[in-house]
Amino acid sequence: MQAATLTSSTTTTSAMSPPRYIVIEGPIGVGKTTLCRKLAETFNYNVLLEAAEKNPFLEGFYRTPKKMALQTQLFFLMQRVQQLESLRQEDLFEPSQVADFLIEKDQLFAQLTLDDNEFRLYDQIYQHLTIDAPSPNLVIYLQAPANTLMHRIQKRGIAYEQYIKLEYLQNLNEAYAKLFHYYDAAPLLIVNSTNIDPINNEQDYQELVKLILQHPGGRTFFNPSSNRQ
């Protein structure tokens, strides 16, 4: 594994080109959608975002998870497959894209939220779907402790998200950690956002952009200098 520690930068320009298809992943509240939009603006990329607000079962899931888990998950599965199919039908390389989800997250959430019988049904449906997802050129995995995620969720004030429990976020973090421990389908950049804030702190953001432009491939960690004044 390779760790990267970068000094600050004041410009996003570089002779190097960013990866053409970037995916940002991580648990709810970690900031992936906001960062996705910010990178898209910096690189002049198109944005492919999950549309959680269009899932009619999501609010019910946060209120009564066991009752609404299967409906919620199947809706998300179909939505994600349709979005990726649309992306596949386009010329992936013109224009370039930054997205806020991997298709692999769907099974992650299914395993986390469904009981055994529900998961067997879900898996039968999943296996019968034709999922031809394009491979990212870079995946950015955002991490944050469950307490930090809870604070951010409460702060942004989306009504139905206020039913989310700390235990659910802890389990979600563990599931993501397991997923990316074994993930090798694309170059991976791991960003622990506990002590850095690439969304609101410009120095952190510029250092992240610099690392994206210089990313050597494989697995890399974003560890900005701790000796800041």
N, C-alpha and C positions, 0 to 999 in steps of 0.2 A: 504494500500500500504506500501511496505517496502523499505526503502532507505538503500543503502550500502555504507559505507565509509571505504576504505581499506588503510592500510599502504603499503609502497613499498615492493617489493619482488625481489630477484635477481635470482630466479630459477623457472623453469616451472614444476619441478617435484612435485608430490604429491601422497599421498597414495590413494587419491580419483581418480576415473576415470571420464573423461569428458563425457557429454551426447553423446549418440551414433549417433544421427542425429541432427545436428545444422544447422539452417537457419539464414543467415544474410540478413536483409532487410533495406531499406531506399531509399531516392530519388537519382536520378542520380548525380554523383559527390561527394557523401558522403564517398566513399571509401569501399563499401561493398565487391567488388570483390577482391581487394588487401588484405583486412583483411581475407577474406575467404581463400585465398591461404596461408596466413601466419599461420592461425590456423591449416590448414590442414598439413602444414609442422611440426608444433609444436606437434600435436597429432598423426601424421602419419595416417591421414585420406585421403580418396578419396575426390575429388572435383567434384561438380556438378555445372557448371556455365551456365548462360544464354549466348547465342551466338548471341548477338545483331548485330554483324558484318555480320551475314549470312542473316539478314532480308533485302531483296532487296528494300523494300519500305521506310526504315528508313530515309535515307538521304532526300528523297523527302518529308517525313513528316516534318522534321525540317525546310525545305525550305518553304513549303506550307501546314501547318498543316490541314486545313479544307479539302483540296483536297485529301490528302493521309491518313487520319486518319483511315478509315475503313480497307483498305488493310493492313496497318501496324499492326493494332490490331489483325486482324484475323490471320495473319502470326504468330505473337507472341503467340496467344492462341494455335494454333496447335503445335507449337514448344514446348511450355511448357508442354502440355499434353503428347506429345511423350516422352519428357525427364523424366517426372514423371512416366510414364508407364514403361519405361525401369528400373527405380529405383525400382518400385514395383515388377517387375519380378525377380530382383536379391534378394539375401538374404540381407535384409536391415541391419542386424546386423553384417555381415561379408563380406566385410570390412565396417567400419563406414564411415559416409559421413558428409561433410560440404558443404552447397549449398548457392547460393547468390540470391535466389528468393523463394517466396511463390506463390502458385497458386492464392491466394486471391488478389495479386497485379494486376492480369489481369483485373478483373472487376473494380478495382480502376482506372486504366488508361483508360479503356473504358468509364467509366462515366465522366472522365475528358476531354476526347478528342473528343468523338462522339456527333453528334447532336441527337435529340430525335428519328428520324426515323432510323438512323444508329444503335443506341443503341438497339432499338427493334429487328432489324435484328441480331445484335451481340448476344443478349440475347437468341433468339430462337436457334441459333447455339450452344451457350454455354449449354443451358438446354438439348440439344439432345446428347451432348457428355457424354461419360462415364469417369468421372474424379474420379479416386480412388487414390488420393494423400496420401502418407504416412504421418503420423502426426509427426512433429518434437518433439524432446525431449527438445529443447530449441530454442527460437527465439531471436536473437539479433537485436534490432531496433536502427539503427544509425541515429542521428538527426544532423542537421546543418542549420544555417540561409541561406536564399536564396542567399545573397551576398557572403557568404563563398562558397556555391556550384558553383556559377558563376565563382569565382576566380579559383577554382580547375579545372573546365571544361576548362577554357581558358588556364590554365597552362599546362594541359596534351596535348592540341593541336590537338585533333582529328578533322579533317577538318569539317565534317558534323555537329559536335556538336556546332560549333561556331555560328550556326544559332539559337541556343536556346535563348529564351528571359527570362529576369528576372521575368516577370509576370508569365510565365509558371512554373518556379521553385517555386514561391510563392504559386501558386495554388496547385502544387504537394505536397509541404510541408503541406498544410492544409488538403489535402486528406489523406496523410499518418497519420497525427495526429488524424484525425477522425477514420481511420481504427483501429489504435492501442489503441485508447481510449476504444473501445468496444471489443477488441480482447481478447479471453479467451480460444482459442483452444489448447494452449501450454504454458508452462512457458515462461515468457517474461522478457528480460533484456534490459532496455532502456539506451542507451549511448548517452549523449549529447556531441558531439565532437567539440563544440564551443571553449572550453578552454583546451581540451586535444587532444592528437594525438596518439592513440594506434597503428597506422601504422608506424610512424616514430620515436616516442619517446619510448625507451625501457622500461622506468619505467612505463609509462602508459600501455604499452602492458602487462608487467608482472602482473600488478595489475588486468587487465582485465582477464587474464588467471586464476589468483587465484580465482577471483569471479566465473568464469565459473565452475571451479572444485568444488567450495563450494556452488554452487547455490542452495538455499533452495526450489525452486519452486515458483509458483505465479508470482507476478510482482515486479521487483527489479530495482533500479536505480543505475547506476555506477557514483559515486561522489568521485573521488580521493581527497585526502587531498589538500587543497589550500595553506597550509603552507609549501611550498617547497622552499628550498634555491637555 
